[in-house]
Amino acid sequence: MQCRPLTRPVVEAAPVWLQQEDLRPDRWRDESTRAAGGWAGDELVVVGRIFTSRVHASRYWTEVIVAPGSRHRGYGRQMLGHLVELRAEDKPLCTRGYVSAEAVSFARHLGARPYQTCPPETVATSDALGLRTGEVLVVPGAEVPRHELERAWVDTYAWVHASWSPVAAGFEEPLLAGFRTDISLDHTRLVATSTVLAGSYVFLDEGDAVIVAECRSPVEPLGLDLLRACVRASLLSLAAAGVQAATFDGHDTDPHFRPLLGELPTTGEAFELLEWLPGGSPV
């Protein structure tokens, strides 16, 4: 198999098995974003890419896709070996997916181990009625000054990831770009007076509701109570708008969200983030 950089003409002429994938040419952003294809004769049989995130720069995200008719021939491992040589810096590789996903199984066979797990976290919005809250005042996202809302989001995101995926220098702008595009101020609920203390941030992605819920500080004294009120209000707001289910984006290590999730019936599958060193060693 011959490995070559993915060029724009190759991306634009992608075969059927790649037409639903987010293909990009080699170095689509800079030297830390590399993409390659593998050819057996004249046939493209595998593509792969590695890239660092502008929000988290400590690992290379790694993706390998093998043509359906060319699997179990070692092309995936060969492509991964090629991608390793393209790294601009000596950083671990990482991937993510639901525990039953082929990508997760492939990574585990290469020595990958989870560095974070997201539990099953899809809930029925109507189940919010089972959350008991006290006298906690919550407000919609639209009632909080935009600069304070965004600052609270940045602060929360940074500490939530600090122990297992620290944010990169200058992470704020790329993080806020997605926030500004997808946040639903109508359904987001916060505990806020002069500053935001806790939030249930609702994002709408093609109609699907995704919720990130945590306190602004990991040691908020009344954190669970504040967060419960925010989440209950967001879920009921979604239910009133006809949204029947929402999926949280939280982690096993989240100190307030994880216990709160245990108070709700959930469905779905666990989602893992895995890392490994080239050569098959866990980090």
C-alpha positions in Angstrom: 0.0 0.0 0.0 1.2 3.5 -0.9 0.4 6.4 1.5 0.2 9.9 0.1 -1.1 13.2 1.3 -4.8 13.8 0.7 -5.1 16.6 -1.9 -8.1 18.7 -2.6 -8.9 16.9 -5.9 -8.8 13.6 -4.1 -11.2 14.9 -1.4 -13.6 16.4 -4.0 -13.6 13.0 -5.9 -14.1 10.9 -2.8 -15.6 7.4 -3.5 -19.0 6.5 -2.2 -17.8 5.1 1.1 -16.3 8.4 2.0 -19.0 10.8 0.8 -20.6 11.2 4.3 -17.3 11.8 6.0 -15.7 15.1 6.8 -12.7 14.8 4.5 -10.2 17.6 4.4 -6.9 18.0 2.5 -3.5 17.6 4.1 -2.5 20.6 6.3 -6.0 22.0 6.1 -5.2 24.3 9.0 -1.4 24.1 9.7 1.4 21.6 10.3 -0.6 20.0 13.2 -3.5 18.9 10.9 -2.4 16.1 8.6 -4.4 13.9 6.3 -3.4 11.0 4.1 -4.8 8.3 1.9 -3.6 4.7 1.2 -3.8 3.2 -2.3 -3.6 -0.5 -3.2 -2.7 -0.1 -6.9 -5.1 2.5 -8.2 -7.7 2.0 -5.5 -8.1 4.2 -2.5 -8.5 1.7 0.4 -8.0 3.8 3.5 -7.8 7.4 4.7 -6.6 8.8 8.0 -5.9 12.1 9.7 -4.4 13.4 12.9 -4.9 16.8 14.3 -4.7 18.9 17.4 -7.6 20.9 18.8 -7.4 24.6 19.2 -9.1 24.2 22.5 -7.1 21.1 23.8 -3.6 20.8 22.3 -2.1 18.0 24.4 -3.0 15.1 22.2 -3.5 14.2 18.5 -7.0 13.2 17.6 -6.7 10.2 15.3 -9.2 9.0 12.7 -8.7 6.0 10.3 -11.4 4.8 7.9 -10.9 1.7 5.8 -13.0 0.9 2.7 -15.7 -1.6 3.5 -14.4 -4.2 1.0 -10.8 -3.8 2.2 -11.0 -4.4 6.0 -9.0 -6.9 8.0 -6.0 -6.7 5.6 -3.9 -4.5 7.8 -4.5 -1.2 6.0 -5.7 0.5 9.1 -2.6 -0.3 11.1 -0.4 0.7 8.1 -2.2 4.1 7.9 -1.8 4.7 11.6 1.9 4.0 11.4 2.2 6.5 8.6 0.2 9.2 10.5 2.5 8.7 13.5 5.4 9.8 11.3 3.6 13.0 10.3 3.3 14.3 13.8 4.9 17.7 14.3 5.2 17.1 18.0 5.7 14.0 20.2 2.2 13.8 21.7 0.0 10.9 22.5 -2.7 9.8 20.1 -6.4 9.8 21.1 -9.8 8.9 19.8 -13.4 8.8 21.1 -16.6 7.0 20.6 -19.4 4.9 22.1 -18.0 1.7 23.8 -19.5 -0.5 21.0 -18.0 1.6 18.2 -15.4 0.0 15.8 -13.1 2.9 16.3 -13.0 2.3 20.0 -12.4 -1.4 19.5 -9.6 -0.6 17.0 -7.9 1.8 19.4 -8.1 -0.7 22.3 -6.4 -3.3 20.2 -3.6 -0.8 19.7 -3.2 -0.4 23.4 -5.5 2.6 24.1 -7.0 3.1 27.5 -9.8 5.5 28.6 -8.8 8.8 30.1 -12.4 9.9 30.5 -15.8 8.3 30.3 -19.2 9.9 29.7 -22.0 7.8 31.2 -25.3 7.0 29.4 -26.9 10.4 29.5 -30.0 10.7 27.4 -33.1 11.6 29.4 -36.8 12.2 28.8 -37.5 15.9 29.3 -40.7 15.1 31.2 -38.6 13.3 33.8 -37.5 16.7 35.1 -40.7 16.6 37.2 -39.0 14.0 39.4 -36.2 16.5 40.4 -37.1 18.1 43.7 -35.7 21.6 44.1 -36.0 24.1 46.9 -36.2 27.9 46.8 -33.6 28.4 44.1 -34.2 31.2 41.6 -33.1 30.5 38.0 -33.2 32.8 35.0 -33.1 32.2 31.3 -29.9 32.7 29.4 -31.3 35.8 27.7 -31.6 37.6 31.0 -27.9 37.4 31.8 -25.5 40.0 30.2 -23.8 38.3 27.3 -20.3 39.0 28.5 -21.0 37.4 31.9 -22.7 34.4 30.2 -19.7 33.8 28.0 -17.2 34.3 30.9 -19.1 31.8 33.0 -19.0 29.3 30.2 -15.2 29.7 29.7 -14.6 29.4 33.4 -16.7 26.3 33.8 -15.3 24.6 30.7 -11.7 25.3 31.9 -12.0 23.7 35.3 -14.1 20.8 34.2 -11.3 19.7 31.8 -8.3 20.8 33.9 -7.4 17.5 35.5 -7.6 15.3 32.4 -7.6 17.5 29.2 -6.2 20.9 30.1 -7.2 23.8 27.8 -4.7 25.3 25.4 -3.3 28.8 25.5 -5.8 31.1 23.6 -8.6 28.5 23.9 -11.3 31.1 24.6 -12.0 32.3 21.1 -12.3 28.9 19.4 -14.4 27.7 22.3 -16.7 30.7 22.2 -17.1 30.4 18.4 -19.1 27.2 18.8 -20.9 28.5 21.9 -22.2 31.6 20.0 -23.4 29.5 17.1 -25.3 26.8 19.0 -26.4 28.1 22.4 -30.1 28.3 23.0 -30.8 31.3 25.3 -34.5 30.3 25.4 -33.8 27.0 27.1 -30.5 27.7 29.0 -31.1 28.3 32.7 -28.7 29.8 35.2 -28.4 30.7 38.8 -27.1 34.3 38.6 -27.3 37.5 40.6 -24.3 39.7 39.7 -22.4 36.7 38.5 -23.3 33.2 37.2 -22.9 30.5 39.9 -24.3 27.5 38.0 -25.7 26.8 34.6 -27.6 24.3 32.4 -26.3 25.4 29.0 -28.6 24.1 26.2 -27.3 23.7 22.6 -29.5 22.8 19.7 -27.8 20.8 17.0 -30.1 20.2 14.0 -33.0 20.0 16.4 -31.4 17.7 19.0 -30.9 19.2 22.4 -27.6 18.8 24.1 -27.0 20.0 27.7 -23.8 20.9 29.5 -24.5 21.4 33.2 -22.1 22.3 35.9 -21.3 25.0 38.5 -18.8 27.8 37.8 -16.6 26.6 40.6 -15.8 22.9 41.4 -16.2 23.8 45.1 -19.5 25.6 45.0 -21.0 24.9 48.5 -24.5 24.4 47.3 -23.5 23.2 43.9 -25.8 20.2 43.6 -28.9 22.1 44.7 -28.1 25.0 42.3 -27.5 22.7 39.4 -30.6 20.6 40.0 -32.7 23.7 39.8 -31.0 24.8 36.5 -31.4 21.4 34.9 -35.0 20.9 35.9 -35.9 24.3 34.5 -34.1 23.6 31.2 -35.7 20.2 30.7 -39.2 21.6 31.4 -38.5 24.5 29.0 -37.6 22.0 26.3 -40.6 19.8 27.1 -42.9 22.8 26.7 -41.4 23.4 23.3 -42.2 19.8 22.2 -38.7 18.4 22.7 -39.2 14.9 24.2 -35.5 14.0 24.9 -32.2 15.7 25.6 -28.7 14.3 25.9 -26.2 15.6 28.4 -22.6 16.1 27.6 -21.0 15.4 31.0 -18.3 13.2 32.5 -17.8 10.7 35.3 -15.5 13.2 37.0 -17.9 16.2 37.1 -18.5 16.7 40.8 -22.0 18.2 40.7 -23.4 17.0 37.4 -22.5 13.3 37.9 -24.5 12.8 41.1 -27.4 14.8 39.6 -27.5 12.5 36.6 -28.0 9.6 39.0 -31.3 11.2 40.0 -32.7 10.8 36.4 -33.6 7.7 34.4 -31.2 7.5 31.5 -30.8 5.6 28.3 -28.0 5.3 25.8 -24.5 4.0 25.8 -21.3 5.0 27.6 -18.9 7.1 25.6 -15.1 6.9 26.0 -12.2 9.1 25.3 -9.1 7.0 24.8 -5.3 7.7 24.5 -2.2 5.7 23.6 1.4 6.2 22.7 2.7 5.2 19.3 3.9 1.6 19.5 0.9 0.5 21.5 1.8 1.7 25.0 -1.0 3.2 27.2 -0.1 6.7 28.4 
